Amino acid sequence: MAQQADITAMRRAVELAARGLGATSPNPVVGCVITDASGDVVGEGFHQRAGGPHAEVHALREAGGRARGATAYVTLEPCNHTGRTGPCAQALIAAGVSRVVYAVGDPNPQATGGADTLRAAGVEVGQGLLEAEAEAGNIAWLTSVRHGRPFVRWKYAATLDGRIAAADGTSRWISSAESRADVHRLRAEADAVVVGSGTARADDPHLAVRGIDGAVQPLRVVVDTEATAVKPGARVLDDAAPTLIAVADDAAVSLDGAEVVRLPRAARGLSVPALLDALHARGVRSVLLEGGPTLAGAFVAAGAVDQVVGYLAPVLLGAGPNALADAGISTITEALRLDVTETVRVGPDLRVTAAPHPTATLKGA
Ligand SMILES: NC(=O)c1ccc[n+]([C@@H]2O[C@H](COP(=O)([O-])OP(=O)(O)OC[C@H]3O[C@@H](n4cnc5c(N)ncnc54)[C@H](OP(=O)(O)O)[C@@H]3O)[C@@H](O)[C@H]2O)c1
């Protein structure tokens, strides 16, 4: 059974890993804590950005000679391959670390095998400590490796009666200033923020991160089949963040200031799997889908929503569009059932986080 000291050190490693969210793609977030024989922390690190040193390397640098005979706690199995940086398993061995405890095995076929390398060198290896916590912290990257597409978090803000706009289309501001600030955190954690052409037309959203120092701006994506919703001067075309407009193969595009990707059409709009493939090919590992309800319905119908974050405001409207439009579900037995993983008060609102159970696989367009 794990000692309390092991749990404390791994929990700290999970906290450290979270600091890299939004900045490490296409790599995972990883945290590492090194403790000496008396249990004192001698090194800490996390993977800060793709191409930069891995968490173990940061922690080993801080530990210096005190790494000899120490224990390293790592949220993900130390890598075994030479990518843009050297293999961490070798770095741990070279530093004289005598024990390595990691939380989650590396599912990446190119990088796996670190534990075997460590064992072969005589290092004691433990696996699975705080596995669920570490997995939750790295869910975007793990989902992308397992499914070969980005992790999709669908976020919406609704009244308590489930409306995302009033009957006349006005929707600012349903949720509180606190909730809106929280959404900027979600944007900062994502590699891409996606909206449909309806939202682009109605709200002219900006979609960049504001108010978070050092945040890496996500790619702003508008799904605009006919290339008619994003017009010159649209806020999404400013230089605050890169922007990608997804249009149909045969659309006539006359827009400067944004990159355009051409995708196949689906029965309605563009193919959601093709959109996710295109984003994945660009290194996008996590998507924050910010609606609206029509596009969100298409993502749900495609089995491409991995997590739902709903901000429920204590407001009633009684009429107006619902949070989710048609998702291809016509009878109660087809209902997409979710597990609630978190409920938090955010200012006057309630933030509910839930995930399909079991994780749905991607269906056709
Ligand atoms: N409270 C909130 O959280 C929130 C968030 C976002 C939006 N909103 C509100 O929602 C309203 C806009 O929502 P909306 O449902 O009209 O628009 P939407 O979901 O933003 O965009 C829908 C449009 O996306 C395009 N599209 C491209 N591929 C698609 C696909 N595979 N499936 C479906 N559509 C696809 C279609 O138009 P084309 O094919 O012609 O491009 C479709 O009409 C506004 O009132 C906005 O204020 C509220």
The ligand as a MOL file (V3000), in Angstrom:
LIG
                    3D

  0  0  0     0  0            999 V3000
M  V30 BEGIN CTAB
M  V30 COUNTS 48 52 0 0 0
M  V30 BEGIN ATOM
M  V30 1 N -25.1670 30.7000 -24.2080 0
M  V30 2 C -24.2370 30.0250 -24.8710 0
M  V30 3 O -23.4710 29.2570 -24.2960 0
M  V30 4 C -24.1370 30.2190 -26.3470 0
M  V30 5 C -22.9910 29.7690 -26.9990 0
M  V30 6 C -22.9010 29.9000 -28.3640 0
M  V30 7 C -23.9720 30.4530 -29.0630 0
M  V30 8 N -25.0550 30.8920 -28.3750 0 CHG=1
M  V30 9 C -26.2040 31.4390 -29.1000 0
M  V30 10 O -26.6000 30.4480 -30.0250 0
M  V30 11 C -27.1670 31.0820 -31.1580 0
M  V30 12 C -26.4860 30.5360 -32.3980 0
M  V30 13 O -26.6130 29.1370 -32.4160 0
M  V30 14 P -26.9890 28.3680 -33.7430 0
M  V30 15 O -27.3950 27.0020 -33.3120 0
M  V30 16 O -27.9230 29.1790 -34.5330 0 CHG=-1
M  V30 17 O -25.6240 28.3510 -34.5460 0
M  V30 18 P -24.2640 27.5240 -34.4200 0
M  V30 19 O -24.4790 26.2090 -33.7930 0
M  V30 20 O -23.2180 28.4340 -33.9130 0
M  V30 21 O -23.9640 27.3400 -35.9670 0
M  V30 22 C -24.8050 26.5170 -36.7160 0
M  V30 23 C -24.3590 26.5300 -38.1370 0
M  V30 24 O -23.0980 25.8860 -38.2470 0
M  V30 25 C -22.9650 25.4360 -39.5830 0
M  V30 26 N -22.4820 24.0600 -39.5760 0
M  V30 27 C -21.3370 23.6400 -40.1630 0
M  V30 28 N -21.2040 22.3320 -40.0230 0
M  V30 29 C -22.2840 21.8830 -39.3560 0
M  V30 30 C -22.7010 20.5960 -38.9540 0
M  V30 31 N -21.9880 19.4960 -39.1870 0
M  V30 32 N -23.8770 20.4980 -38.3110 0
M  V30 33 C -24.6230 21.5860 -38.0600 0
M  V30 34 N -24.2660 22.8460 -38.4160 0
M  V30 35 C -23.0960 22.9900 -39.0630 0
M  V30 36 C -24.3510 25.5140 -40.2180 0
M  V30 37 O -24.3980 26.6410 -41.0680 0
M  V30 38 P -23.6220 26.6630 -42.4620 0
M  V30 39 O -23.5570 25.2380 -42.9200 0
M  V30 40 O -24.4220 27.5380 -43.3340 0
M  V30 41 O -22.2700 27.2590 -42.1450 0
M  V30 42 C -25.2620 25.7690 -39.0400 0
M  V30 43 O -26.3920 26.5300 -39.3790 0
M  V30 44 C -26.9530 32.5770 -30.9680 0
M  V30 45 O -28.1520 33.1200 -30.4520 0
M  V30 46 C -25.8790 32.6300 -29.9150 0
M  V30 47 O -25.9650 33.8210 -29.1530 0
M  V30 48 C -25.1510 30.7880 -27.0380 0
M  V30 END ATOM
M  V30 BEGIN BOND
M  V30 1 1 1 2
M  V30 2 2 2 3
M  V30 3 1 2 4
M  V30 4 1 4 5
M  V30 5 2 4 48
M  V30 6 2 5 6
M  V30 7 1 6 7
M  V30 8 2 7 8
M  V30 9 1 8 9
M  V30 10 1 8 48
M  V30 11 1 9 10
M  V30 12 1 9 46
M  V30 13 1 10 11
M  V30 14 1 11 12
M  V30 15 1 11 44
M  V30 16 1 12 13
M  V30 17 1 13 14
M  V30 18 2 14 15
M  V30 19 1 14 16
M  V30 20 1 14 17
M  V30 21 1 17 18
M  V30 22 2 18 19
M  V30 23 1 18 20
M  V30 24 1 18 21
M  V30 25 1 21 22
M  V30 26 1 22 23
M  V30 27 1 23 24
M  V30 28 1 23 42
M  V30 29 1 24 25
M  V30 30 1 25 26
M  V30 31 1 25 36
M  V30 32 1 26 27
M  V30 33 1 26 35
M  V30 34 2 27 28
M  V30 35 1 28 29
M  V30 36 1 29 30
M  V30 37 2 29 35
M  V30 38 1 30 31
M  V30 39 2 30 32
M  V30 40 1 32 33
M  V30 41 2 33 34
M  V30 42 1 34 35
M  V30 43 1 36 37
M  V30 44 1 36 42
M  V30 45 1 37 38
M  V30 46 2 38 39
M  V30 47 1 38 40
M  V30 48 1 38 41
M  V30 49 1 42 43
M  V30 50 1 44 45
M  V30 51 1 44 46
M  V30 52 1 46 47
M  V30 END BOND
M  V30 END CTAB
M  END
